[in-house]
């Protein structure tokens, strides 16, 4: 009887040991992937000359953001529209040489604000792992997330899924986020580097603007 109990416990311990080993192997695999993505993305995240375009859908709402960056200057436009409406809203955010301008356009309304802090205009390159993420958070992500490979718009990507409501597509070659799903929000990202010239970041025309 005692021998049977011992054998049963040995089988249980063996199964538990196998599960633990498999868990460790899978976690190490994901950890290596995350470290590689972090290493690759740093090369692109440090660029001071880049273009970012985002396309976000949520229900019937569509937001298209185009952002031009060169050194400390940037020009960002945000177009907000709806499938059910012909009317669009356009927000323009400009920051260059100590001058800050924001313009809001909707229908016949065109308002501008000068020399006030801009919100949402400084669009950065979207690294999946921020520089201050740290080893503990990276390990926690490896433990709690599922990582699989997929091809998205001709790019080889990893899908990192924290839960059913949050998924991220990361380009394997650049380590940058190319798609993000957050509940009902779906955002696609497109990047270009070292193409922005001074003439791409031109002070917006304030004609017909109501200055606030």
GROMACS elastic network, one bead per residue, 0.5 to 0.9 nm:
[ bonds ]
;  ai    aj funct       b0    kb
    1     4     6  0.51572   500
    1     5     6  0.63800   500
    1     6     6  0.86964   500
    2     5     6  0.50878   500
    2     6     6  0.61726   500
    2     7     6  0.86505   500
    3     7     6  0.61562   500
    3     8     6  0.85501   500
    4     7     6  0.51101   500
    4     8     6  0.61305   500
    4     9     6  0.86387   500
    5     8     6  0.50219   500
    5     9     6  0.61725   500
    5    10     6  0.85018   500
    6     9     6  0.51468   500
    6    10     6  0.60580   500
    6    11     6  0.86284   500
    7    11     6  0.61921   500
    7    12     6  0.86366   500
    8    11     6  0.51702   500
    8    12     6  0.62943   500
    8    13     6  0.86647   500
    9    13     6  0.60320   500
    9    14     6  0.84064   500
   10    13     6  0.50756   500
   10    14     6  0.60070   500
   10    15     6  0.85944   500
   11    15     6  0.61869   500
   11    16     6  0.85893   500
   12    15     6  0.51758   500
   12    16     6  0.61733   500
   12    17     6  0.85283   500
   13    16     6  0.50225   500
   13    17     6  0.59611   500
   13    18     6  0.85351   500
   14    17     6  0.50232   500
   14    18     6  0.61584   500
   14    19     6  0.86285   500
   15    18     6  0.51183   500
   15    19     6  0.62254   500
   15    20     6  0.86435   500
   16    19     6  0.50955   500
   16    20     6  0.61709   500
   16    21     6  0.86404   500
   17    20     6  0.50831   500
   17    21     6  0.61482   500
   17    22     6  0.86027   500
   18    21     6  0.51246   500
   18    22     6  0.61415   500
   18    23     6  0.85320   500
   19    22     6  0.51682   500
   19    23     6  0.60949   500
   19    24     6  0.86422   500
   20    23     6  0.50210   500
   20    24     6  0.61553   500
   20    25     6  0.86228   500
   21    24     6  0.51199   500
   21    25     6  0.61696   500
   21    26     6  0.86220   500
   22    25     6  0.51237   500
   22    26     6  0.61323   500
   22    27     6  0.85024   500
   23    26     6  0.52297   500
   23    27     6  0.60424   500
   23    28     6  0.85363   500
   23   143     6  0.86830   500
   24    27     6  0.51033   500
   24    28     6  0.60398   500
   24    29     6  0.85460   500
   25    28     6  0.51651   500
   25    29     6  0.61900   500
   25    30     6  0.87575   500
   26    29     6  0.50748   500
   26    30     6  0.63302   500
   26    31     6  0.85824   500
   26   142     6  0.86311   500
   26   143     6  0.86094   500
   27    30     6  0.51564   500
   27    31     6  0.60230   500
   27    32     6  0.85999   500
   27   139     6  0.81401   500
   27   142     6  0.56400   500
   27   143     6  0.57353   500
   28    32     6  0.60962   500
   28    33     6  0.85740   500
   28   139     6  0.89241   500
   28   142     6  0.77489   500
   28   143     6  0.89719   500
   29    32     6  0.52611   500
   29    33     6  0.63505   500
   29    34     6  0.88068   500
   29   142     6  0.84076   500
   30    33     6  0.50247   500
   30    34     6  0.62074   500
   30    35     6  0.86511   500
   30   139     6  0.87758   500
   30   141     6  0.85913   500
   30   142     6  0.52482   500
   30   143     6  0.80063   500
   30   145     6  0.85216   500
   30   146     6  0.82380   500
   30   147     6  0.67742   500
   31    34     6  0.51355   500
   31    35     6  0.62030   500
   31    36     6  0.86092   500
   31   138     6  0.71340   500
   31   139     6  0.63926   500
   31   141     6  0.82172   500
   31   142     6  0.53535   500
   31   143     6  0.83979   500
   32    35     6  0.51381   500
   32    36     6  0.61444   500
   32    37     6  0.86330   500
   32   142     6  0.89740   500
   33    36     6  0.51393   500
   33    37     6  0.62092   500
   33    38     6  0.86047   500
   33   142     6  0.89206   500
   33   147     6  0.87292   500
   33   158     6  0.89548   500
   34    37     6  0.50932   500
   34    38     6  0.61009   500
   34    39     6  0.86027   500
   34   128     6  0.88437   500
   34   129     6  0.78798   500
   34   138     6  0.71727   500
   34   139     6  0.89375   500
   34   141     6  0.86889   500
   34   142     6  0.75983   500
   35    38     6  0.50250   500
   35    39     6  0.61461   500
   35    40     6  0.86114   500
   35   129     6  0.88754   500
   35   138     6  0.81379   500
   36    39     6  0.51053   500
   36    40     6  0.61271   500
   36    41     6  0.85386   500
   36   172     6  0.87914   500
   36   175     6  0.79321   500
   37    40     6  0.51320   500
   37    41     6  0.59594   500
   37    42     6  0.86077   500
   37   127     6  0.86482   500
   37   128     6  0.78916   500
   37   129     6  0.78676   500
   37   170     6  0.81386   500
   37   171     6  0.84817   500
   37   172     6  0.68644   500
   37   173     6  0.83272   500
   37   174     6  0.74721   500
   37   176     6  0.78862   500
   38    41     6  0.53026   500
   38    42     6  0.63503   500
   38   127     6  0.76549   500
   38   128     6  0.75148   500
   38   129     6  0.58768   500
   38   130     6  0.80949   500
   38   131     6  0.83587   500
   38   175     6  0.64902   500
   38   176     6  0.89415   500
   39    42     6  0.56189   500
   39    43     6  0.75011   500
   39   175     6  0.78400   500
   40    43     6  0.59935   500
   40    44     6  0.75768   500
   40   172     6  0.83446   500
   40   173     6  0.72677   500
   40   174     6  0.56919   500
   40   175     6  0.53673   500
   40   176     6  0.84614   500
   41    44     6  0.53625   500
   41    45     6  0.59113   500
   41    46     6  0.86989   500
   41   126     6  0.88666   500
   41   127     6  0.60480   500
   41   128     6  0.81303   500
   41   129     6  0.83406   500
   41   173     6  0.85939   500
   41   174     6  0.54453   500
   41   176     6  0.58465   500
   42    46     6  0.61914   500
   42   127     6  0.78260   500
   42   131     6  0.82151   500
   42   174     6  0.87908   500
   42   175     6  0.81192   500
   43    46     6  0.59319   500
   43    47     6  0.74443   500
   43   174     6  0.82022   500
   44    47     6  0.56164   500
   44   125     6  0.76797   500
   44   127     6  0.86315   500
   44   174     6  0.70615   500
   44   175     6  0.83890   500
   44   176     6  0.80779   500
   44   193     6  0.81342   500
   45    48     6  0.84629   500
   45   124     6  0.80022   500
   45   125     6  0.57345   500
   45   126     6  0.76063   500
   45   127     6  0.67566   500
   45   176     6  0.83906   500
   46   125     6  0.86453   500
   47    50     6  0.67047   500
   47    71     6  0.87425   500
   47   125     6  0.85505   500
   47   193     6  0.73892   500
   47   194     6  0.78921   500
   48    69     6  0.67748   500
   48    70     6  0.56880   500
   48    72     6  0.77358   500
   48   193     6  0.86413   500
   48   194     6  0.81135   500
   49    68     6  0.80331   500
   49    69     6  0.54727   500
   49    71     6  0.62604   500
   49   192     6  0.87524   500
   49   193     6  0.60070   500
   49   195     6  0.70003   500
   49   196     6  0.60867   500
   49   197     6  0.86412   500
   50    67     6  0.83957   500
   50    68     6  0.63817   500
   50    69     6  0.53677   500
   50    70     6  0.67618   500
   50   125     6  0.82308   500
   50   191     6  0.71391   500
   50   192     6  0.56104   500
   50   194     6  0.56618   500
   50   195     6  0.67053   500
   50   196     6  0.63378   500
   51    66     6  0.74344   500
   51    67     6  0.56865   500
   51    69     6  0.62013   500
   51    70     6  0.88827   500
   51   125     6  0.86917   500
   51   190     6  0.81049   500
   51   191     6  0.56216   500
   51   192     6  0.50423   500
   51   193     6  0.63364   500
   51   194     6  0.83484   500
   51   195     6  0.77561   500
   51   196     6  0.71242   500
   52    65     6  0.78447   500
   52    66     6  0.59904   500
   52    67     6  0.52304   500
   52    68     6  0.68225   500
   52    69     6  0.84365   500
   52   123     6  0.73041   500
   52   124     6  0.78105   500
   52   125     6  0.70975   500
   52   189     6  0.70379   500
   52   190     6  0.57817   500
   52   192     6  0.67266   500
   52   193     6  0.89046   500
   53    64     6  0.72877   500
   53    65     6  0.54838   500
   53    67     6  0.63318   500
   53    68     6  0.89299   500
   53   188     6  0.81935   500
   53   189     6  0.57919   500
   53   190     6  0.50947   500
   53   191     6  0.65323   500
   53   192     6  0.88664   500
   54    63     6  0.78784   500
   54    64     6  0.57434   500
   54    65     6  0.50767   500
   54    66     6  0.67130   500
   54    67     6  0.87721   500
   54   187     6  0.64800   500
   54   188     6  0.55168   500
   54   190     6  0.64089   500
   54   191     6  0.89461   500
   55    62     6  0.72764   500
   55    63     6  0.58715   500
   55    65     6  0.65628   500
   55   186     6  0.80594   500
   55   187     6  0.54584   500
   55   188     6  0.51768   500
   55   189     6  0.67073   500
   55   190     6  0.87156   500
   56    61     6  0.81179   500
   56    62     6  0.57292   500
   56    63     6  0.50469   500
   56    64     6  0.64235   500
   56    65     6  0.84204   500
   56   185     6  0.67648   500
   56   186     6  0.54871   500
   56   188     6  0.64825   500
   56   189     6  0.89184   500
   57    60     6  0.71876   500
   57    61     6  0.56835   500
   57    63     6  0.64900   500
   57    64     6  0.88862   500
   57   184     6  0.81431   500
   57   185     6  0.58699   500
   57   186     6  0.53760   500
   57   187     6  0.65966   500
   58    61     6  0.52311   500
   58    62     6  0.66758   500
   58    63     6  0.87173   500
   58   184     6  0.57082   500
   58   186     6  0.66041   500
   58   187     6  0.89710   500
   59    62     6  0.81826   500
   59    82     6  0.88967   500
   59    83     6  0.89953   500
   59   184     6  0.72114   500
   59   185     6  0.79932   500
   60    81     6  0.84959   500
   60    82     6  0.54191   500
   60    83     6  0.52729   500
   60    84     6  0.68800   500
   61    80     6  0.73621   500
   61    81     6  0.59774   500
   61    83     6  0.66192   500
   61    84     6  0.86236   500
   62    79     6  0.80827   500
   62    80     6  0.59366   500
   62    81     6  0.52888   500
   62    82     6  0.57951   500
   62    83     6  0.75844   500
   63    78     6  0.67669   500
   63    79     6  0.55831   500
   63    81     6  0.64409   500
   63    82     6  0.86221   500
   64    77     6  0.80593   500
   64    78     6  0.57399   500
   64    79     6  0.51617   500
   64    80     6  0.66834   500
   64    81     6  0.85997   500
   65    76     6  0.70349   500
   65    77     6  0.56647   500
   65    79     6  0.64166   500
   65    80     6  0.87848   500
   66    75     6  0.82249   500
   66    76     6  0.56200   500
   66    77     6  0.53379   500
   66    78     6  0.66511   500
   66    79     6  0.87034   500
   66   123     6  0.89848   500
   67    74     6  0.69791   500
   67    75     6  0.57417   500
   67    77     6  0.64451   500
   67    78     6  0.86111   500
   67   121     6  0.76126   500
   67   122     6  0.78737   500
   67   123     6  0.65485   500
   67   124     6  0.89860   500
   68    73     6  0.82316   500
   68    74     6  0.53783   500
   68    75     6  0.52256   500
   68    76     6  0.62832   500
   68   123     6  0.86893   500
   68   196     6  0.67813   500
   68   200     6  0.71388   500
   68   201     6  0.67751   500
   69    72     6  0.73370   500
   69    73     6  0.58294   500
   69    75     6  0.67910   500
   69    76     6  0.85737   500
   69   122     6  0.82979   500
   69   123     6  0.84390   500
   69   124     6  0.88816   500
   69   196     6  0.69167   500
   69   200     6  0.89311   500
   69   201     6  0.78153   500
   70    73     6  0.53013   500
   70    74     6  0.63291   500
   70   194     6  0.86189   500
   70   196     6  0.63526   500
   70   197     6  0.73618   500
   70   198     6  0.75556   500
   70   201     6  0.81003   500
   71    74     6  0.81063   500
   72    95     6  0.80026   500
   72    96     6  0.70043   500
   72    97     6  0.82220   500
   73    94     6  0.78943   500
   73    95     6  0.55179   500
   73    97     6  0.72519   500
   73   201     6  0.74011   500
   74    93     6  0.80039   500
   74    94     6  0.59926   500
   74    95     6  0.54094   500
   74    96     6  0.65821   500
   74   121     6  0.77328   500
   74   122     6  0.69325   500
   74   123     6  0.87527   500
   74   201     6  0.63719   500
   75    92     6  0.73595   500
   75    93     6  0.57716   500
   75    95     6  0.65255   500
   75    96     6  0.83757   500
   75   121     6  0.73734   500
   75   122     6  0.83170   500
   75   200     6  0.81280   500
   75   201     6  0.55822   500
   75   202     6  0.76621   500
   75   203     6  0.83764   500
   75   204     6  0.89212   500
   76    91     6  0.80865   500
   76    92     6  0.57658   500
   76    93     6  0.50722   500
   76    94     6  0.64927   500
   76    95     6  0.89573   500
   76   120     6  0.86506   500
   76   121     6  0.55382   500
   76   122     6  0.75493   500
   76   123     6  0.79075   500
   77    90     6  0.69603   500
   77    91     6  0.56041   500
   77    93     6  0.63270   500
   77    94     6  0.87657   500
   77   121     6  0.79511   500
   78    89     6  0.81022   500
   78    90     6  0.56754   500
   78    92     6  0.64543   500
   78    93     6  0.84284   500
   78   121     6  0.87554   500
   79    88     6  0.69201   500
   79    89     6  0.57852   500
   79    91     6  0.64735   500
   79    92     6  0.87570   500
   80    87     6  0.89787   500
   80    88     6  0.57750   500
   80    89     6  0.50652   500
   80    90     6  0.62949   500
   80    91     6  0.82787   500
   81    84     6  0.87151   500
   81    85     6  0.72127   500
   81    86     6  0.76002   500
   81    87     6  0.67202   500
   81    89     6  0.64836   500
   81    90     6  0.87930   500
   82    85     6  0.52345   500
   82    86     6  0.72711   500
   82    87     6  0.77280   500
   82    88     6  0.75103   500
   83    86     6  0.76324   500
   85    88     6  0.78366   500
   87   106     6  0.74384   500
   87   107     6  0.67611   500
   88   105     6  0.83374   500
   88   106     6  0.63005   500
   88   107     6  0.73192   500
   89   104     6  0.73796   500
   89   105     6  0.56290   500
   89   107     6  0.75328   500
   90   103     6  0.79422   500
   90   104     6  0.59520   500
   90   105     6  0.50678   500
   90   106     6  0.66057   500
   91   102     6  0.71222   500
   91   103     6  0.56074   500
   91   105     6  0.63989   500
   91   106     6  0.89593   500
   92   101     6  0.78962   500
   92   102     6  0.55656   500
   92   103     6  0.50209   500
   92   104     6  0.66726   500
   92   105     6  0.85182   500
   92   121     6  0.82128   500
   92   204     6  0.79153   500
   93   100     6  0.76235   500
   93   101     6  0.58940   500
   93   103     6  0.66191   500
   93   118     6  0.70158   500
   93   119     6  0.84704   500
   93   120     6  0.82218   500
   93   121     6  0.55769   500
   93   122     6  0.86237   500
   93   204     6  0.86949   500
   94    99     6  0.77665   500
   94   100     6  0.56598   500
   94   101     6  0.50864   500
   94   102     6  0.63574   500
   94   103     6  0.87404   500
   94   118     6  0.82856   500
   94   121     6  0.75329   500
   94   201     6  0.79846   500
   94   202     6  0.83218   500
   94   203     6  0.68733   500
   94   204     6  0.73710   500
   95    98     6  0.69799   500
   95    99     6  0.57088   500
   95   101     6  0.66279   500
   95   102     6  0.88886   500
   95   118     6  0.81761   500
   95   121     6  0.84172   500
   95   122     6  0.86815   500
   95   201     6  0.88665   500
   95   203     6  0.85381   500
   96    99     6  0.53872   500
   96   100     6  0.68004   500
   96   201     6  0.81893   500
   96   202     6  0.88767   500
   96   203     6  0.81515   500
   97   100     6  0.85334   500
   98   115     6  0.83895   500
   99   114     6  0.77945   500
   99   115     6  0.60806   500
   99   116     6  0.89975   500
  100   113     6  0.82920   500
  100   114     6  0.58757   500
  100   116     6  0.63872   500
  100   117     6  0.72445   500
  100   118     6  0.71157   500
  101   112     6  0.69612   500
  101   113     6  0.58249   500
  101   115     6  0.61727   500
  101   116     6  0.74306   500
  101   117     6  0.88653   500
  101   118     6  0.77529   500
  101   203     6  0.83171   500
  101   204     6  0.79266   500
  102   111     6  0.82882   500
  102   112     6  0.55555   500
  102   113     6  0.52035   500
  102   114     6  0.66224   500
  102   115     6  0.86037   500
  102   116     6  0.82900   500
  102   118     6  0.70772   500
  102   204     6  0.89265   500
  103   110     6  0.69848   500
  103   111     6  0.56014   500
  103   113     6  0.64543   500
  103   114     6  0.88424   500
  103   204     6  0.83484   500
  103   206     6  0.82495   500
  103   209     6  0.79825   500
  104   109     6  0.77768   500
  104   110     6  0.56744   500
  104   111     6  0.51826   500
  104   112     6  0.63377   500
  104   113     6  0.86380   500
  104   209     6  0.89621   500
  105   108     6  0.74664   500
  105   109     6  0.55836   500
  105   111     6  0.65398   500
  105   112     6  0.88166   500
  105   209     6  0.89471   500
  106   109     6  0.51796   500
  106   110     6  0.66222   500
  107   110     6  0.80060   500
  109   209     6  0.81601   500
  109   210     6  0.83663   500
  110   208     6  0.69530   500
  110   209     6  0.50434   500
  110   210     6  0.62447   500
  110   211     6  0.89302   500
  111   206     6  0.88620   500
  111   208     6  0.85253   500
  111   209     6  0.51080   500
  111   211     6  0.60132   500
  111   212     6  0.69581   500
  112   206     6  0.73530   500
  112   209     6  0.58967   500
  112   210     6  0.59529   500
  112   212     6  0.60296   500
  113   116     6  0.68563   500
  113   210     6  0.85568   500
  113   211     6  0.59343   500
  113   212     6  0.52106   500
  114   117     6  0.88870   500
  114   211     6  0.75593   500
  114   212     6  0.74927   500
  115   118     6  0.85640   500
  118   121     6  0.63299   500
  118   122     6  0.81614   500
  119   122     6  0.76760   500
  120   123     6  0.69069   500
  123   126     6  0.85470   500
  124   127     6  0.87590   500
  125   176     6  0.75117   500
  125   177     6  0.85279   500
  125   191     6  0.77862   500
  126   129     6  0.86868   500
  126   130     6  0.85300   500
  126   176     6  0.58437   500
  126   177     6  0.56832   500
  126   178     6  0.83458   500
  126   189     6  0.84318   500
  127   130     6  0.60724   500
  127   131     6  0.86599   500
  127   170     6  0.85861   500
  127   175     6  0.66267   500
  127   177     6  0.60644   500
  128   168     6  0.81562   500
  128   170     6  0.71703   500
  128   175     6  0.71445   500
  128   176     6  0.62357   500
  128   177     6  0.59194   500
  129   132     6  0.81970   500
  129   133     6  0.61973   500
  129   134     6  0.88452   500
  129   138     6  0.79029   500
  129   175     6  0.87976   500
  129   176     6  0.89950   500
  130   133     6  0.52246   500
  130   134     6  0.84910   500
  131   134     6  0.75646   500
  133   136     6  0.80341   500
  133   137     6  0.60545   500
  133   138     6  0.68716   500
  134   137     6  0.57047   500
  134   138     6  0.63477   500
  134   139     6  0.87863   500
  135   138     6  0.50401   500
  135   139     6  0.60522   500
  135   140     6  0.85251   500
  136   139     6  0.51313   500
  136   140     6  0.61242   500
  136   141     6  0.86092   500
  137   141     6  0.61018   500
  137   142     6  0.85917   500
  138   141     6  0.50813   500
  138   142     6  0.62749   500
  138   143     6  0.87437   500
  139   142     6  0.50007   500
  139   143     6  0.62571   500
  139   144     6  0.86841   500
  140   143     6  0.51084   500
  140   144     6  0.60936   500
  140   145     6  0.82748   500
  141   144     6  0.52524   500
  141   145     6  0.55471   500
  141   146     6  0.88483   500
  141   162     6  0.76835   500
  142   145     6  0.56642   500
  142   146     6  0.77604   500
  142   147     6  0.83908   500
  143   146     6  0.83482   500
  144   161     6  0.88106   500
  144   162     6  0.65540   500
  144   163     6  0.87499   500
  145   160     6  0.64431   500
  145   161     6  0.54346   500
  145   163     6  0.74287   500
  146   159     6  0.78241   500
  146   160     6  0.57895   500
  146   161     6  0.51504   500
  146   162     6  0.66562   500
  146   163     6  0.84728   500
  147   158     6  0.63711   500
  147   159     6  0.55468   500
  147   161     6  0.64708   500
  148   157     6  0.84075   500
  148   158     6  0.54956   500
  148   159     6  0.53191   500
  148   160     6  0.69085   500
  148   161     6  0.86364   500
  149   156     6  0.72978   500
  149   157     6  0.57519   500
  149   159     6  0.61215   500
  150   155     6  0.83623   500
  150   156     6  0.60998   500
  150   157     6  0.53289   500
  150   158     6  0.60873   500
  150   159     6  0.68815   500
  150   169     6  0.85004   500
  151   154     6  0.60344   500
  151   155     6  0.53820   500
  151   157     6  0.57135   500
  151   158     6  0.83309   500
  152   155     6  0.51538   500
  152   156     6  0.64598   500
  152   157     6  0.65864   500
  152   169     6  0.80786   500
  152   171     6  0.86088   500
  152   178     6  0.85228   500
  152   179     6  0.88259   500
  153   156     6  0.85105   500
  155   171     6  0.65406   500
  155   172     6  0.79215   500
  155   173     6  0.83654   500
  156   170     6  0.84553   500
  156   171     6  0.61092   500
  156   172     6  0.59038   500
  156   173     6  0.76099   500
  157   169     6  0.60187   500
  157   170     6  0.51811   500
  157   172     6  0.51044   500
  157   173     6  0.81913   500
  157   175     6  0.88257   500
  157   178     6  0.85443   500
  158   168     6  0.79837   500
  158   169     6  0.56313   500
  158   170     6  0.52216   500
  158   171     6  0.66807   500
  158   172     6  0.65789   500
  159   167     6  0.66825   500
  159   168     6  0.55530   500
  159   170     6  0.64825   500
  160   166     6  0.85945   500
  160   167     6  0.57229   500
  160   168     6  0.51951   500
  160   169     6  0.64779   500
  160   170     6  0.76798   500
  161   164     6  0.70950   500
  161   165     6  0.84113   500
  161   166     6  0.61255   500
  161   168     6  0.64682   500
  161   169     6  0.88537   500
  162   165     6  0.79472   500
  162   166     6  0.58943   500
  162   167     6  0.64531   500
  162   168     6  0.86662   500
  163   166     6  0.54198   500
  163   167     6  0.71826   500
  164   167     6  0.73534   500
  164   183     6  0.83338   500
  165   181     6  0.71546   500
  165   182     6  0.58233   500
  165   184     6  0.80077   500
  166   180     6  0.75705   500
  166   181     6  0.54662   500
  166   183     6  0.62476   500
  167   179     6  0.82756   500
  167   180     6  0.58957   500
  167   181     6  0.51144   500
  167   182     6  0.67843   500
  167   183     6  0.89521   500
  168   177     6  0.67810   500
  168   178     6  0.77912   500
  168   179     6  0.58097   500
  168   181     6  0.63392   500
  168   182     6  0.86151   500
  169   176     6  0.84632   500
  169   177     6  0.57732   500
  169   178     6  0.56583   500
  169   180     6  0.63014   500
  169   181     6  0.87152   500
  170   173     6  0.88270   500
  170   174     6  0.80710   500
  170   175     6  0.58335   500
  170   176     6  0.54278   500
  170   178     6  0.57615   500
  170   179     6  0.72409   500
  170   180     6  0.89157   500
  171   174     6  0.55458   500
  171   175     6  0.52271   500
  171   176     6  0.55195   500
  171   177     6  0.63251   500
  171   178     6  0.63971   500
  172   175     6  0.54176   500
  172   176     6  0.78474   500
  173   176     6  0.83038   500
  174   177     6  0.86732   500
  176   189     6  0.89599   500
  176   191     6  0.89704   500
  177   180     6  0.72051   500
  177   188     6  0.84401   500
  177   189     6  0.69270   500
  177   190     6  0.89710   500
  178   187     6  0.81612   500
  178   188     6  0.56417   500
  178   190     6  0.65968   500
  178   191     6  0.86577   500
  179   186     6  0.73033   500
  179   187     6  0.55424   500
  179   189     6  0.59658   500
  180   185     6  0.79717   500
  180   186     6  0.58322   500
  180   187     6  0.51628   500
  180   188     6  0.65683   500
  180   189     6  0.84028   500
  181   184     6  0.70980   500
  181   185     6  0.57221   500
  181   187     6  0.64773   500
  181   188     6  0.89067   500
  182   185     6  0.51237   500
  182   186     6  0.65245   500
  182   187     6  0.84457   500
  183   186     6  0.80199   500
  192   195     6  0.69702   500
  192   196     6  0.88076   500
  193   196     6  0.76646   500
  194   197     6  0.86216   500
  196   199     6  0.82127   500
  196   200     6  0.62866   500
  196   201     6  0.82069   500
  197   200     6  0.53996   500
  197   201     6  0.73623   500
  198   201     6  0.55681   500
  198   202     6  0.73630   500
  199   202     6  0.58357   500
  201   204     6  0.88373   500
  202   205     6  0.88889   500
  203   206     6  0.88242   500
  205   208     6  0.87344   500
  205   209     6  0.85860   500
  206   209     6  0.53224   500
  206   210     6  0.84256   500
  206   211     6  0.84925   500
  207   210     6  0.87657   500
